[in-house]
């Protein structure tokens, strides 16, 4: 009887256990197949990208450019700032050499000249428009030019100017040499005198640099006859000492070069990198304070329990309450992340990046770290902690269980964040609200000269790739690992709890007498 019962129980329990094992096996198979498929797609797209990049580099559109055959060497030692030595180093493959000069003084003068020229152009345009307005008014009234105005213009040396017949001297464009307290001067006359002072200085300095009498800085542009020779020099170790004649860059357009960073030595570059990277790390740490507040807002019900003065939020309509808890944190987080690119690009420039492409690449790396730490980790942990803090204060021993239970609830925030990013990125790119405001509104007030109007119409706004790619890569990270990370963290908390209980039991176990 007992054997029959045992056999019967075993017979009926076998299919159930078999199905349980099969379901667990299928779950493990699916859990392992999905990351494998993702890694396969990443590897496949990477190979495709490498082939596409290689085809672009060999295409006539790129290979015929001078920049494709020119390599920029930075941190060049003083003994290598010699054209003969560099020609012996690279051999017959070398075509031209340009050793960069210290042009800080002439660059400042050129910038000052351009500012004065643009100010003069704006003042001349304003004077012409004012004179034309007065002329039209006078013609409508049927009057002639005022003789008193003409005599006043002749007394001030403006008898040859047509505008002087219609615009009195007091109405001419003026400005102060210093804001608020400076002397008020006639803008046109002052700009003309400044140009007469600056242009000869610039011409003299340019002649000095063209004669080869300038001060060399540790950067060299080397042009090769063939693109393959340039790639070989770019990928080869040029100097036997570390950090000398490095980093190297190829395909850099003159418009992308940050000329003031070319004079940075390798020692200064190391110090700058340490300081800027340390600043970015500290920024990540302290930026977690406002981001943590955003994460707490995503669990506003728990926040109301901690702060009774916020109980009035329970009286608001459910739709508004849902917007506060679901949409507001995502919007605030997007605003916080929008402030970072300006700081990160400044750190990349101060770090010594010699080109705009290098600045964008470094900004991309830093911004991706910000996205992962602030948008993903900090928001997830603070959201779970805010929901568990009341229970932890009441029962500290149950902290691991409470965190493990509330941590997966952070996915509610990311659902809203995904929806917000998906809608705003596509609609923002289609609408172009910033460009629309700049073009339609600010353009009417700022574009006062034909040059500015033409530049506004003909120039397209550039995309900051250093801040576009990290957003998508972070969304990929969240989409791939949010579930696994929450489960793994919950399991880790449970494991730590079991381990602490085990140590506690060992510590409190009475000794066994033998």
C-alpha positions as CSV (number, residue, x, y, z in Angstrom):
1,X,0.0,0.0,0.0
2,X,2.7,2.4,0.9
3,X,4.8,1.5,-2.2
4,X,1.7,2.1,-4.4
5,X,1.1,5.4,-2.8
6,X,4.7,6.3,-3.2
7,X,4.7,5.3,-6.9
8,X,1.4,7.0,-7.5
9,X,2.6,10.2,-5.9
10,X,5.9,10.1,-7.8
11,X,4.0,9.4,-11.1
12,X,1.7,12.4,-10.6
13,X,4.4,14.7,-9.4
14,X,6.8,14.0,-12.3
15,X,5.0,16.0,-15.0
16,X,4.6,19.0,-12.7
17,X,8.3,19.1,-11.8
18,X,9.2,18.5,-15.4
19,X,7.1,21.4,-16.6
20,X,8.6,23.6,-13.9
21,X,12.1,22.7,-15.0
22,X,11.2,23.2,-18.6
23,X,9.7,26.6,-17.9
24,X,12.8,27.6,-16.0
25,X,15.0,26.4,-18.8
26,X,13.0,28.4,-21.3
27,X,13.2,31.5,-19.2
28,X,16.9,31.1,-18.9
29,X,17.2,30.5,-22.7
30,X,15.2,33.7,-23.4
31,X,17.1,35.7,-20.8
32,X,20.4,34.6,-22.4
33,X,19.3,34.8,-26.0
34,X,18.2,38.4,-25.9
35,X,21.6,39.9,-24.7
36,X,23.2,37.6,-27.2
37,X,21.1,39.0,-30.0
38,X,21.9,42.5,-28.9
39,X,25.6,41.9,-28.8
40,X,25.4,40.3,-32.3
41,X,23.6,43.3,-33.7
42,X,26.2,45.6,-32.1
43,X,29.1,43.6,-33.6
44,X,27.4,43.5,-37.0
45,X,26.7,47.3,-37.0
46,X,30.3,48.0,-35.9
47,X,31.7,46.0,-38.8
48,X,29.4,47.7,-41.2
49,X,30.4,51.1,-39.7
50,X,34.1,50.2,-40.2
51,X,33.6,49.3,-43.8
52,X,31.5,52.4,-44.5
53,X,34.1,54.6,-42.9
54,X,36.9,53.0,-44.9
55,X,34.9,53.5,-48.1
56,X,34.4,57.2,-47.2
57,X,38.1,57.8,-46.5
58,X,39.0,56.3,-49.9
59,X,36.3,58.1,-51.8
60,X,37.5,61.0,-54.2
61,X,35.3,63.4,-52.2
62,X,37.6,63.0,-49.1
63,X,40.9,61.7,-50.5
64,X,41.3,64.8,-52.8
65,X,41.3,67.2,-49.9
66,X,44.5,68.5,-48.6
67,X,43.4,67.8,-45.0
68,X,43.1,64.1,-45.7
69,X,46.9,64.1,-46.5
70,X,47.9,66.4,-43.6
71,X,48.8,65.3,-40.1
72,X,48.9,67.6,-37.1
73,X,51.6,66.8,-34.6
74,X,51.2,68.4,-31.1
75,X,53.7,68.6,-28.2
76,X,56.6,68.6,-30.6
77,X,60.0,69.1,-28.8
78,X,62.0,72.2,-29.6
79,X,64.8,70.3,-31.3
80,X,62.3,68.9,-33.8
81,X,60.9,72.3,-34.8
82,X,63.3,72.3,-37.8
83,X,62.1,71.7,-41.3
84,X,65.3,69.9,-42.4
85,X,65.1,67.5,-39.5
86,X,61.5,66.7,-40.1
87,X,62.2,66.1,-43.8
88,X,64.9,63.6,-42.9
89,X,62.5,61.9,-40.5
90,X,59.6,61.4,-43.0
91,X,61.7,61.0,-46.2
92,X,60.5,61.6,-49.7
93,X,56.8,61.0,-48.8
94,X,56.7,64.4,-47.2
95,X,55.4,67.3,-49.4
96,X,55.0,70.4,-47.2
97,X,55.7,71.4,-43.6
98,X,54.1,74.3,-41.7
99,X,55.5,75.0,-38.2
100,X,52.9,76.9,-36.3
101,X,53.8,80.3,-34.9
102,X,52.7,82.1,-31.8
103,X,50.1,84.5,-33.3
104,X,48.4,85.5,-30.0
105,X,49.2,89.2,-30.4
106,X,48.2,89.4,-34.1
107,X,45.1,87.3,-33.3
108,X,44.0,89.8,-30.7
109,X,44.6,92.7,-33.1
110,X,42.6,91.0,-35.8
111,X,39.7,90.3,-33.5
112,X,39.7,93.9,-32.4
113,X,39.8,95.1,-36.0
114,X,36.9,92.9,-36.9
115,X,34.8,94.2,-34.0
116,X,35.6,97.8,-35.0
117,X,34.7,97.1,-38.6
118,X,31.4,95.5,-37.7
119,X,30.6,98.4,-35.4
120,X,31.4,100.8,-38.2
121,X,29.2,98.9,-40.6
122,X,26.3,98.9,-38.2
123,X,26.7,102.6,-37.5
124,X,26.9,103.4,-41.3
125,X,23.8,101.4,-41.9
126,X,21.9,103.1,-39.1
127,X,22.9,106.5,-40.4
128,X,21.8,105.6,-44.0
129,X,18.4,104.3,-42.7
130,X,17.9,107.4,-40.6
131,X,18.8,109.8,-43.4
132,X,16.5,107.9,-45.8
133,X,13.6,108.1,-43.3
134,X,14.1,111.9,-42.9
135,X,14.4,112.3,-46.7
136,X,11.1,110.5,-47.3
137,X,9.4,112.6,-44.7
138,X,10.7,115.8,-46.2
139,X,9.6,114.7,-49.7
140,X,6.1,113.9,-48.5
141,X,5.9,117.4,-46.9
142,X,7.2,118.9,-50.2
143,X,10.0,120.7,-48.5
144,X,13.7,120.9,-49.3
145,X,16.8,120.2,-47.3
146,X,17.3,122.4,-44.3
147,X,20.0,125.0,-45.0
148,X,20.9,125.1,-41.3
149,X,21.5,121.4,-41.3
150,X,23.7,121.7,-44.4
151,X,25.7,124.5,-42.8
152,X,26.2,122.5,-39.6
153,X,27.3,119.5,-41.6
154,X,29.9,121.6,-43.5
155,X,31.2,123.0,-40.2
156,X,31.7,119.5,-38.9
157,X,33.5,118.3,-42.0
158,X,30.6,116.3,-43.4
159,X,29.8,118.5,-46.4
160,X,30.5,115.6,-48.8
161,X,28.2,113.2,-47.1
162,X,24.7,112.9,-48.4
163,X,23.5,111.8,-45.0
164,X,24.7,115.1,-43.5
165,X,22.0,116.9,-45.4
166,X,19.2,115.0,-43.6
167,X,20.6,114.0,-40.2
168,X,21.9,116.6,-37.7
169,X,25.1,116.0,-35.9
170,X,23.4,115.3,-32.6
171,X,21.4,112.5,-34.2
172,X,24.4,110.6,-35.6
173,X,25.2,107.2,-34.0
174,X,27.2,107.5,-30.8
175,X,28.5,105.2,-28.1
176,X,30.5,105.3,-24.9
177,X,34.1,104.1,-24.7
178,X,33.3,102.5,-21.3
179,X,29.8,101.3,-20.3
180,X,27.8,104.0,-18.6
181,X,30.8,106.1,-17.4
182,X,32.9,106.4,-20.6
183,X,33.2,109.3,-22.9
184,X,30.5,109.6,-25.6
185,X,32.0,109.7,-29.0
186,X,30.8,109.7,-32.6
187,X,30.8,106.0,-33.6
188,X,31.7,106.5,-37.3
189,X,34.5,108.9,-36.7
190,X,35.9,106.8,-33.8
191,X,35.8,103.5,-35.8
192,X,37.6,105.1,-38.8
193,X,40.4,106.4,-36.5
194,X,40.7,103.0,-34.8
195,X,41.0,101.2,-38.2
196,X,43.7,103.6,-39.2
197,X,45.6,102.7,-36.1
198,X,45.1,98.9,-36.2
199,X,45.5,98.0,-39.9
200,X,49.2,99.2,-40.1
201,X,50.1,97.2,-37.0
202,X,48.5,94.1,-38.4
203,X,50.2,94.4,-41.7
204,X,53.6,94.8,-40.0
205,X,53.1,91.7,-37.8
206,X,51.9,89.7,-40.8
207,X,55.0,90.6,-42.7
208,X,57.1,89.5,-39.8
209,X,55.5,86.1,-39.7
210,X,55.7,85.6,-43.4
211,X,59.4,86.3,-43.3
212,X,59.8,83.4,-40.8
213,X,60.8,85.6,-37.9
214,X,57.9,84.6,-35.6
215,X,58.1,82.5,-32.5
216,X,57.6,78.8,-33.1
217,X,55.1,76.8,-30.9
218,X,55.2,73.0,-30.4
219,X,52.8,72.1,-33.2
220,X,53.5,71.1,-36.8
221,X,51.3,70.5,-39.9
222,X,52.9,67.9,-42.2
223,X,51.4,67.3,-45.7
224,X,52.2,64.1,-47.6
225,X,51.9,63.2,-51.3
226,X,49.7,60.2,-50.7
227,X,46.9,59.5,-48.2
228,X,48.5,56.2,-47.3
229,X,51.7,57.9,-46.2
230,X,49.7,60.3,-44.1
231,X,47.9,57.4,-42.5
232,X,51.1,55.6,-41.8
233,X,52.6,58.7,-40.1
234,X,49.4,59.2,-38.2
235,X,49.4,55.6,-36.8
236,X,53.1,55.2,-36.2
237,X,55.1,56.1,-33.1
238,X,56.9,59.3,-34.1
239,X,59.0,60.0,-31.0
240,X,60.7,57.6,-28.6
241,X,59.6,59.5,-25.5
242,X,56.1,59.2,-24.2
243,X,53.7,62.1,-24.8
244,X,56.1,63.7,-27.3
245,X,54.7,64.5,-30.8
246,X,51.3,63.3,-29.5
247,X,48.4,63.3,-29.7
248,X,48.3,63.3,-33.5
249,X,45.3,64.4,-35.7
250,X,44.5,63.9,-39.3
251,X,41.8,65.3,-41.6
252,X,41.6,68.6,-39.6
253,X,40.1,71.5,-41.5
254,X,41.6,75.0,-40.8
255,X,38.2,76.2,-39.6
256,X,38.2,73.6,-36.9
257,X,41.6,74.3,-35.4
258,X,41.7,76.0,-32.0
259,X,44.9,77.9,-32.6
260,X,45.5,79.0,-29.0
261,X,45.6,75.3,-27.9
262,X,48.4,74.5,-30.3
263,X,51.1,76.0,-28.1
264,X,50.3,73.7,-25.1
265,X,53.3,71.5,-24.2
266,X,53.0,67.9,-23.1
267,X,53.5,68.8,-19.4
268,X,50.9,71.5,-19.5
269,X,48.5,69.1,-21.3
270,X,48.9,66.5,-18.6
271,X,48.2,69.1,-15.8
272,X,45.2,70.4,-17.8
273,X,43.8,66.9,-18.3
274,X,44.1,66.1,-14.6
275,X,42.4,69.3,-13.5
276,X,39.6,69.2,-16.0
277,X,38.8,65.5,-15.5
278,X,38.9,66.1,-11.7
279,X,36.4,69.0,-12.1
280,X,34.1,66.8,-14.3
281,X,34.2,64.1,-11.6
282,X,33.4,66.6,-8.9
283,X,30.6,68.0,-11.1
284,X,29.1,64.5,-11.4
285,X,29.2,64.0,-7.7
286,X,27.7,67.4,-6.8
287,X,25.2,67.4,-9.7
288,X,23.6,64.4,-8.0
289,X,22.0,66.7,-5.5
290,X,19.5,68.4,-7.8
291,X,19.1,65.1,-9.8
292,X,18.4,63.3,-6.6
293,X,15.7,65.8,-5.8
294,X,14.2,65.0,-9.3
295,X,14.2,61.3,-8.4
296,X,12.4,62.0,-5.1
297,X,9.7,63.9,-7.1
298,X,9.0,60.7,-9.1
299,X,7.7,59.2,-5.8
300,X,5.8,62.2,-4.5
301,X,3.4,60.0,-2.4
302,X,6.3,58.9,-0.2
303,X,7.5,62.5,-0.1
304,X,4.1,63.7,1.2
305,X,4.3,61.1,4.0
306,X,7.7,62.5,5.0
307,X,6.7,66.2,4.7
308,X,3.1,66.7,6.0
309,X,3.0,70.3,4.7
310,X,2.7,68.8,1.2
311,X,-0.6,67.2,2.0
312,X,-2.4,69.8,-0.1
313,X,-1.1,67.9,-3.2
314,X,-3.5,65.1,-2.3
315,X,-6.4,67.5,-3.0
316,X,-5.3,68.4,-6.5
317,X,-7.1,66.6,-9.4
318,X,-5.7,63.2,-10.4
319,X,-4.7,64.5,-13.8
320,X,-2.5,67.3,-12.4
321,X,-1.2,65.0,-9.7
322,X,-0.2,62.5,-12.4
323,X,1.6,65.3,-14.4
324,X,3.5,66.4,-11.2
325,X,4.6,62.9,-10.5
326,X,5.1,61.6,-14.0
327,X,5.9,64.4,-16.3
328,X,7.5,67.1,-14.1
329,X,10.5,65.0,-13.0
330,X,11.3,64.1,-16.6
331,X,11.1,67.7,-17.7
332,X,13.3,68.9,-14.8
333,X,15.8,66.2,-15.6
334,X,15.9,67.2,-19.2
335,X,16.5,70.8,-18.2
336,X,19.3,69.9,-15.9
337,X,21.0,67.8,-18.6
338,X,20.7,70.7,-21.1
339,X,22.8,72.9,-18.9
340,X,25.8,70.5,-18.9
341,X,27.0,70.7,-22.5
342,X,28.2,74.3,-22.1
343,X,30.3,73.4,-19.1
344,X,31.7,70.2,-20.6
345,X,32.7,71.9,-23.9
346,X,34.5,74.5,-21.9
347,X,36.4,71.8,-20.0
348,X,37.3,70.1,-23.2
349,X,38.7,73.4,-24.6
350,X,40.6,74.1,-21.4
351,X,41.9,70.5,-21.4
352,X,43.9,71.3,-24.6
353,X,41.8,69.8,-27.4
354,X,43.3,71.3,-30.6
355,X,40.2,71.0,-32.8
356,X,36.4,71.3,-32.6
357,X,36.1,67.6,-33.5
358,X,38.3,66.7,-30.5
359,X,36.2,68.9,-28.3
360,X,33.0,67.2,-29.4
361,X,34.5,63.7,-28.9
362,X,35.7,64.6,-25.3
363,X,32.3,66.2,-24.6
364,X,30.6,63.0,-25.8
365,X,32.6,60.9,-23.3
366,X,32.0,63.2,-20.4
367,X,28.3,63.7,-21.2
368,X,27.8,59.9,-21.5
369,X,29.2,59.5,-18.0
370,X,26.9,62.1,-16.7
371,X,23.9,60.5,-18.4
372,X,24.7,57.0,-16.9
373,X,25.4,58.3,-13.4
374,X,22.8,61.0,-13.0
375,X,19.9,59.9,-15.3
376,X,20.2,56.2,-14.6
377,X,21.9,55.3,-11.3
378,X,21.2,58.3,-9.1
379,X,17.6,58.6,-10.2
380,X,17.0,54.9,-9.7
381,X,18.5,54.8,-6.2
382,X,16.9,58.0,-4.9
383,X,13.5,57.0,-6.3
384,X,13.7,53.6,-4.4
385,X,15.1,55.2,-1.3
386,X,12.4,57.9,-1.1
387,X,9.8,55.2,-1.3
388,X,11.4,53.1,1.4
389,X,12.7,55.7,3.9
390,X,9.5,55.6,6.1
391,X,9.7,51.8,6.4
392,X,13.5,51.9,7.0
393,X,13.1,54.4,9.8
394,X,10.4,52.2,11.4
395,X,12.2,48.9,10.9
396,X,15.9,49.4,10.0
397,X,16.4,45.6,9.9
398,X,14.1,45.3,6.9
399,X,16.0,47.9,4.8
400,X,17.3,45.3,2.2
401,X,13.8,43.9,1.7
402,X,12.2,47.3,1.4
403,X,14.9,48.5,-1.1
404,X,14.6,45.2,-3.1
405,X,10.8,45.7,-3.3
406,X,10.7,49.4,-4.2
407,X,13.7,49.4,-6.6
408,X,11.9,48.0,-9.6
409,X,9.2,50.7,-9.2
410,X,11.8,53.2,-10.6
411,X,10.9,51.9,-14.0
412,X,7.7,54.1,-13.8
413,X,9.9,57.2,-14.1
414,X,11.9,55.8,-17.0
415,X,8.7,55.0,-18.9
416,X,7.8,58.7,-18.7
417,X,11.3,59.7,-19.5
418,X,11.3,57.5,-22.6
419,X,8.0,58.9,-23.8
420,X,9.2,62.5,-23.2
421,X,12.5,61.9,-25.0
422,X,10.9,60.1,-27.9
423,X,8.3,62.9,-28.4
424,X,10.5,65.9,-27.8
425,X,13.5,64.8,-29.8
426,X,11.6,64.0,-32.9
427,X,9.1,66.9,-32.7
428,X,11.9,69.3,-31.6
429,X,14.0,68.3,-34.6
430,X,11.0,68.7,-36.9
431,X,9.8,72.0,-35.5
432,X,13.2,73.6,-34.7
433,X,11.7,76.0,-32.2
434,X,15.0,77.5,-31.1
435,X,16.0,78.3,-34.7
436,X,12.5,79.5,-35.4
437,X,12.7,82.0,-32.5
438,X,16.2,83.1,-33.4
439,X,15.2,83.6,-37.1
440,X,11.8,85.2,-36.7
441,X,12.0,87.1,-33.5
442,X,15.6,87.9,-32.5
443,X,16.6,88.3,-36.1
444,X,14.4,91.3,-36.5
445,X,16.1,93.1,-33.6
446,X,19.7,91.9,-34.0
447,X,20.2,91.7,-37.7
448,X,20.6,95.4,-38.4
449,X,23.1,95.1,-41.4
450,X,22.9,93.3,-44.7
451,X,25.8,91.2,-43.7
452,X,24.0,89.9,-40.6
453,X,20.8,89.3,-42.6
454,X,22.7,87.3,-45.2
455,X,24.5,85.3,-42.6
456,X,21.2,84.5,-40.9
457,X,19.7,83.3,-44.2
458,X,22.7,81.4,-45.5
459,X,24.2,79.8,-42.4
460,X,22.7,76.6,-41.0
461,X,22.9,75.8,-37.3
462,X,25.4,73.1,-36.5
463,X,24.6,69.9,-34.6
464,X,26.5,69.3,-31.4
465,X,27.2,65.6,-31.8
466,X,28.9,65.5,-28.5
467,X,25.6,65.9,-26.7
468,X,23.3,64.1,-29.2
469,X,24.9,60.6,-29.2
470,X,25.1,60.2,-25.4
471,X,21.3,60.7,-25.0
472,X,20.6,57.8,-27.3
473,X,23.4,55.6,-25.9
474,X,22.0,56.2,-22.4
475,X,18.5,55.2,-23.5
476,X,20.0,52.0,-24.9
477,X,21.8,51.3,-21.6
478,X,18.6,51.9,-19.7
479,X,16.5,49.8,-22.1
480,X,19.0,46.9,-22.0
481,X,20.0,46.8,-18.4
482,X,17.3,48.4,-16.2
483,X,15.5,45.2,-15.6
484,X,18.6,43.1,-15.0
485,X,20.2,45.8,-12.9
486,X,17.2,46.1,-10.6
487,X,16.9,42.3,-10.3
488,X,20.7,41.9,-9.7
489,X,20.7,44.7,-7.1
490,X,17.7,43.2,-5.3
491,X,19.4,39.8,-5.2
492,X,22.6,41.5,-4.0
493,X,20.7,43.1,-1.1
494,X,19.0,39.8,-0.2
495,X,22.4,38.1,-0.3
496,X,23.9,40.7,2.0
497,X,21.0,40.3,4.3
498,X,21.4,36.6,4.5
499,X,25.2,37.0,5.0
500,X,24.6,39.5,7.9
501,X,22.1,37.1,9.5
502,X,24.6,34.3,9.1
503,X,27.3,36.3,10.8
504,X,24.9,37.4,13.5
505,X,23.9,33.8,14.2
506,X,27.5,32.8,14.4
507,X,28.3,35.6,16.8
508,X,25.3,34.7,19.1
509,X,25.6,30.9,18.9
510,X,26.5,29.4,22.3
511,X,29.7,27.4,22.6
512,X,29.2,23.7,22.5
513,X,30.9,21.8,25.3
514,X,32.6,18.6,24.3
